[in-house]
Amino acid sequence: MLESGWSIRAVRPDDAPALRRMREEAGWDVERVPAWIAASLTGERPTWVAELDGETVVRCIPHIGYL
């Protein structure tokens, strides 16, 4: 847990509804959410989420060019 109720953790399959909701609000790529989660679980494309007080609020993906 970080300051003020924030935490960062690996994405889980049960994050799909929150991630879909975020993508719907953004207006793009809703249909790609299951593939993103699957790619993370296999290690192909690690993905994390940030939570605020237990609610998933941000999807985090490192840009390989910056590593």
C-alpha positions as CSV (number, residue, x, y, z in Angstrom):
1,M,0.0,0.0,0.0
2,L,1.3,3.4,-0.9
3,E,0.3,6.8,0.6
4,S,-3.3,7.8,0.9
5,G,-4.9,4.4,0.0
6,W,-3.0,3.8,-3.3
7,S,-1.6,0.4,-4.2
8,I,-0.1,-1.1,-7.4
9,R,-0.3,-4.8,-8.3
10,A,-0.3,-7.2,-11.2
11,V,-3.5,-7.3,-13.2
12,R,-6.0,-10.1,-12.4
13,P,-8.9,-11.6,-14.5
14,D,-11.4,-10.0,-12.0
15,D,-10.1,-6.5,-13.1
16,A,-11.8,-7.0,-16.5
17,P,-15.1,-5.1,-15.5
18,A,-13.2,-2.1,-14.2
19,L,-10.8,-2.0,-17.2
20,R,-13.7,-2.3,-19.6
21,R,-15.5,0.5,-17.9
22,M,-12.4,2.7,-18.2
23,R,-12.0,1.9,-21.9
24,E,-15.7,2.6,-22.5
25,E,-15.3,6.0,-20.8
26,A,-12.3,6.7,-23.0
27,G,-14.2,5.6,-26.1
28,W,-11.7,3.0,-27.4
29,D,-10.3,-0.6,-27.2
30,V,-13.0,-2.1,-24.9
31,E,-12.8,-5.4,-26.9
32,R,-9.1,-5.7,-26.3
33,V,-9.3,-6.0,-22.5
34,P,-9.5,-9.8,-22.3
35,A,-6.4,-10.1,-24.6
36,W,-4.4,-7.6,-22.5
37,I,-5.2,-9.6,-19.3
38,A,-4.3,-12.9,-21.0
39,A,-1.0,-11.5,-22.3
40,S,-0.1,-10.3,-18.8
41,L,-0.9,-13.6,-17.2
42,T,1.3,-15.4,-19.6
43,G,4.2,-13.0,-19.1
44,E,4.0,-11.7,-22.7
45,R,3.1,-8.2,-21.7
46,P,3.2,-7.5,-18.0
47,T,0.4,-5.2,-16.9
48,W,-0.3,-3.6,-13.5
49,V,-3.2,-1.7,-12.1
50,A,-3.3,1.0,-9.6
51,E,-6.0,0.9,-6.9
52,L,-7.3,3.6,-4.7
53,D,-9.0,2.3,-1.6
54,G,-9.4,-1.1,-3.2
55,E,-10.9,0.1,-6.5
56,T,-9.1,-0.4,-9.7
57,V,-8.6,3.0,-11.2
58,V,-5.6,2.9,-13.6
59,R,-4.0,0.4,-16.0
60,C,-0.2,0.6,-16.0
61,I,2.0,-0.8,-18.8
62,P,5.8,-0.2,-18.9
63,H,7.0,1.1,-22.3
64,I,9.8,-1.2,-23.2
65,G,11.7,1.7,-24.8
66,Y,12.1,3.3,-21.4
67,L,13.4,0.1,-19.6
